């Protein structure tokens, strides 16, 4: 490994190198945002202060507790990686906390400020943290060597750090030698610990992306060339296996769709730069993934909370970027695929696009026309998502399988659940995720049928849980009976068979009609089958939405900018306290509405939502429901 870090960055045609610093990055950054804001964003890392998964800022002392959940104090012992166990810590400690800190996303936060300010303190802090991590995490011991996904993320972010700091006086020859050695060990670890599974998922994609990037970095070595070939082959295979033809990631999670898009687009950009392009099928499938992002994004730029969400990112160039805004990817997609609609949906050239596509990307972005039409309703039949849209009104319904071809994984028991947005805000929301291993009861609660806007029969789950990740069997097999869309009216109808496993089988059919000019949605549920059953209908309100009863079965859902008139199907409506998790580790108090009916099937419900922007529209809206 005779080449230096700098030589490797140049030969691998990395996204950016110190050559770029004065030519355009400073100018573009100063055009797009305040330098003061950027510099202020990394002062916390200078002081060893971290905020992880919703925690208040936590100030740590050196050496940093790399093996600890700093939110709870739970610690994992320094053992050989195959002997580390998730549950060897205090109750409710979360292994994702040390993993998240060890991903080194702050390499970019420190680096971007260093490039703008020239303040050597930021380069020195990165060097200090890398040296501290290497001392505390000898290869391959400890919690941060447990999974190749984490190893891959860290390696890629260290590569970003090298690109930012390689010419700094703090980046000593000794440190460069240590980083090169450990990056090589990271690649070897991934190669011999590939995360194949019964159903391959984002972990294997992470491994493949790590191998591809490290393969380019070490392409002058025999092992590096092998990593490059292996990473490329796995990426080509898995984009076909894990991404549906309409671009939807098969894990049935909006947040993981974003992560998988990052994992697939980073190698794609590097491959294009190095003149080793991926196949046309890879490009086509990747473009479809960006199309799904564009359509699932709500009018305010936020995204639905469907499926698991652990705030996972491959790269994070800004610590202040909203976790539930995926539009930064659309500015990347706009340039890669020359798409005016992506550009319009993105709104601006993101900082992520700036660092990954550079000056040429910015120039291409400016040349893309600004005349894309407004988004309209859209179906993703392979992935099972159907989106009704008109101006600032939006509804997304999940009619796909639960996840990972019947294994569950990061999908929830949310068949026919929906989110509803109107007038600048979300009114009906998914409950989110909250956590994984640190609290099993909360994990199961947030992925349960009761946490979603759908029908529950006899208090049973749509699919029984086999573990915190898997289900016993997915028998929902949703079948879409109708999808129709026009300028004035949309209609969706489907049925699922998850409850046919009951001793007296039950089928749930849901129809959603959207009268666009009246901003009215009508949801009709039919529960049919044998015998007598208890049928419950649930609606989860977004935090901050207030509910006011107008009369029997009639409610006003009041937001900050608009309201919805809601007509419920029965007079006995329970308004219950609930919690919504907008991001991992965070819960916000809210409310949900629930009705229950016991009787002989069939049982049917009809629910109507009508949007109003001001109180003067209330009387007219009431006359229509």
Helices and strands as residue ranges (DSSP letters): H 5-11, G 18-20, I 21-25, H 26-32, H 35-40, H 43-46, E 49-50, E 58-59, G 81-83, H 95-102, H 106-117, H 120-136, G 143-145, H 148-165, H 173-192, H 202-217, H 222-242, H 254-273, H 280-296, H 327-337, H 340-346, H 351-367, E 378-380, E 385-390, E 393-398, G 404-406, E 418-422, E 425-428, H 440-447, G 449-451, E 455-457, E 479-485, E 489-496, G 498-501, E 506-515, E 520-529, E 532-540, E 546-551, E 554-558, E 563-567, E 574-580, E 588-600, E 603-612, G 615-617, H 618-624
